[in-house]
Amino acid sequence: MKDQFDREITYLRISVTDLCNLRCKYCMPDGVCQKRHEDILSFEEIAEIASAAAQLGVRKVRITGGEPLVRRGCVDLCRMIAQIPGIEEIDLTTNGTLLDRYAKDLKAAGVTRVNISIDSLDPAKYRAITGGGELSAALAGIRAAQEAGLIPLKLNTVLIGGFNDDEIPAFVKLTRTEPVELRFIELMPMGGHFGPEAYLPGDTVLERVPALEPVPHNGGVARLYRLPDGKGRVGLISPLSRHFCASCNRLRLTSEGHLKPCLHSDREIYVRGKHGEELLETLRQAIYAKPRMHGVLDAEHPSGAGRTMNTIGG
């Protein structure tokens, strides 16, 4: 189905929980209030919504959180969605720290690939940005995903000036020997306490590693580059300096049942409790409600999302 600006909506991102076993400073605020189990969508409700979305043309589903793997039975949900007619791809975004336990089961359940968030290669800095996480657990998760065949593997690094921009060459170096896509994502002003210096444009990566060469665009949101002798690729995702609203093809479903047509808008459409034609019509309304683009985003102009990232889905 197309929205009012002729964009084909084929991608649904589903948050299954706003909880996480880490506390990344740009994603989850202090003092998170845990929702009651009855306040969040059941797996059956999620599968029903995903099935309706597939009837309207959604072909790709991404499972997110918080950290999706902290919700008991997440593998079972992936299996349910894999059986929905029309769904061609199921991906999962994770911090990777639980993947050594679940990677093989996720692959068997029908998950195509995973995106793993990793914002520093230094154990102390990783512990600081994640509120106590262990880098070794994330690295073990990366290895487990590769061994399970959850590929092509994408590593997501939020680019934060004054924190990890000095690690740009080290991150890029990973793509020389590993067939991964290392994606630098511009920090978005939607929670956390960061000064103006933290908001670096994605092109900073090209300035720090001038050897990177552009490769053909694959239709995703990332601009792609490669080292001349690299096995992997580097992606730049620039929602601030080069927004990609004109090609946005996604809806987001929060864990308690709100559809967000745009990440950076506070407009939400409650879908829980709707079935059949009423559910389909609500999805149509959400698709039609997608704005042409979000507003200005920078240190002085915060996101209008109305939520922190952990309650929307990364």
N, C-alpha and C positions, 0 to 999 in steps of 0.2 A: 504494500500500500504506500502511496505517496502522500507527503504532507502538502500544505498549501503553497510551499515554495518548490515543489516538484522534486523533492528529495525522496528517494526510495528508502523506506525504513525496514531494515533487514536484521537488526542487531538489538538484542535485549540483554541488559546487564542486571543480574538478580543478586541483591544482598540477602544473605540468609541469616545474618546476625550483625549487630553493631559491636559485639565483643571481640577482644583480641588478647592473645597471650603476650603481646608487646604493647608499648605505649609510644609510638613514634610521634614526635613533637609537632609535626605538621598535620597530623591526621586525627589523633585522639586527645581530647583535653583531659586534664586532671579531674578526678571525681566523677567518672562515668556512672550514670544511674542505670543499673541493669533492669531491663524490661522483664516482666513476667513471661513465662512460657506461652501463656494464652494470649499475650499481646502481639506475638509475632506469627507470621503465616506458617501454617503447617506445610509439610512437604506435599500433601495432596492438593492444597490450595495453590502452592507455587506451580505444580505440574499442570493444574487446570488453566492457570493464567498463561503459562508458556505454550500450552496447546492452542489456546485461543489466539495468541500472538502468531503462532505458526500458520494458522488459517489466514491471517492477514499479510503473510509474506515474510515473517521473521525466519531467518535461516541459521542464525548464529546466536548462541546463548553463552554468556560468561557468568560464572558463579563467583561472587565476591563476598566480602564482609564489611567491616571488621576482618577477622581472619576466619574464612569459611570452615576451615578444618577443626575449629574448636567447637562447632556445632555437631553434636552426636548424630551420626547417620548421614553425614554429608555425602559419602560415597553412594549411599542408597538413592539419594536425590538425583545425583548425576546419572545413575542407571535409569531412573524413571524418565528423566528428560531425554536421554539417548533413544528411548523407545517412541518418542513422539514423532508422528509422520511429519516430514517437512524440515525437521531440525537436522542440519548437515554438519554442524560443528559445535562442540561443547568445550569451552576453555575455563580455566580457573586461575584467579589471581590470589597469590598467597605470599606470606613472608618466608616460606620455605622451611621453617623450623620443625614442622611436623611431617614433612614429605618423606623422610626416611622410613616413617611408619606407614604412610598411605599411598605412596607413588604407584606401586604395582596394582593396588586395588583400584585406584582411580583410572589407570589405563584399562584394566579389565572391565570397568563399568562403562567405558565409552568416552572418557575425556580425551580430547585430541591433543592438547598441549597445556602448559602452564606458563604464567608470567610470575617471576619471583622478584620481590622487592628487596634490594640491597643497596644501602646508601653510603656505605664505607667499607673499605677493605682493611681497615685498621681496627683490631678488636676493641680498643678503648673507645674510639670514636663511635663504632657501631653500638657499643653498650650505652653510650651517652645519648645518641639520637633515638634509640629504641626504648629507653627507660629500663635498661638492664638486660637486654638480649645478648645472646652469645653468638658471635660470628661463626664459630665452628659448627653450630647447629644449622645455620643457613647454608653454609658450604656443603654440609652433609646432605641437605635437602636438594641442592643443585645436582650433586652426584647421583642421588637416588632418582631424580627426574630423568636424567640422561640415561641411566641404566634401564629405566622402565620404558623408555621410548616415547616420553612426553615431549615431543619435538615438533617443529623447531622451537628451541628453548629461548625465551626472552627474559632478560634481566632488566628490571626497572630501577633507575637511579634518579632520585629527585635532586636536581642541581641546586645547591645552596651555597651562595657566596659567603666566604669566610668560614665555611665548615668543610665541604668536600671538594671545592673547585681545585684544590691543589692535588687531588687524586685523579683528575681527568685523564692524564697520560696513562696511569696505572690501569684504570678501567678499560680504556681503549686497547691497551696492550693485551687484555684477555682475548680480544677478537682475533689476534694474530695467530693463536694456536688452537682456539676453541671455536667450533661452529655455532656460536650463539649470536643473538642480536642484543647488543647492549644499548638500551634506550635511555637517553638523558631527558628528563621531563622537567620543564620549568616549574619552579615552586609557585603554587597558586595561593593567593591571599584569602584563605578561608579557614582560619584558625591558627593557633600557634602565635608566638610572639617573636617576630623576626623584623629586623630593621631593613631599611631600603636597600642596603648593600647585599642582602640575601637574594634579591630577585635578579638573577643573571639571565640574559637572553641565551637561547640555545646555541647561537652562533659563537658563544664563548668557547665551545668545544673545538670549533674549526680554527679559532685563533690559537688555541693551546696545542693543537695537533694538526699543523698545516699539511701533513702528509695524507690526510684523509681525502679520498676521491669520491665524488658522487656516483651513485648507481641508480638505475631506473626505478622510478616510483612504482610501488606495488599496489596502490589503491588505498593503503591504510593512512593513518594520521601522521606517521613519522616520515621525515625526510631521511633518506638512507645514504650511508657512506661506507667506504671500505678502505682499510689499509692496503697498499699495493700487493702485499703478500699475505693478506689476512684470510683466514678460514671463515671468519664470522663477519658481522656487519655492525655498524653504529647507526642508531636512529636518533633523531632529534624531534622531540614533541614540544611544540611551542604555543601553548594556549594563550600566552600573553603577547609575545612579540609578533607571532604570525598565526593568528587564530585560524581554525579550519572549520568554522561553522557552516560554510557553504556546502561542505560534503558530509556533514554530520548525519549518520544513518541510524542513530540509537535512541532507545528509551531506557530509563532506569527504574527498577522496582525496588523500593525499600523493604526492609525486613518486616515492617508492620503493615505493608500493603498500599503504599502510595506510589503512584507513577509520577516520575519527574520527566517532563518533556525536554528540559534543559538542565544540565548540571548547575549552572550559575544563575538560575532563577528560583524564586521561592514558590512558584506555582506548582501545586501538586494535585493529583486527581486520585481520590480514594477508590480503590478497586476491590477491596476485600468484601466478600459477601455477595458479589455479583456473579451470575452464572448465565450460560447460554447466550442469547442474543443481547441481553443487557450487558454482559461482560464484553462481548465483541464491540458493542457501541461505545462503551467506556474507553476501550483501547483506541477506537477510531478518534474519539474526542482528544485523547492524549496525543496522538500522532498529529492531528490537525493543530493542536495548541503549540507545537514547536515554534519558537520564535525564529526569525531570520538569523539572528546572531545574539550573543551575549553582549553585555556592556563592557566598558573599558575595565581591564584588570591590571592593577599594579599596586605598589606599596600604599598609595594614597587612595586607591579605589578597590576596596575588598569585594569579594564575590557576594552576589545576592542570593546565594544558595539557601540561606536560612538554616543551615545545618553544618556540623563538622563532617569531614570526609568519612569517618568511620560509620556514620549513620546513613550514608548514601550508598557507599560501595565504591571501592577504588578501581 
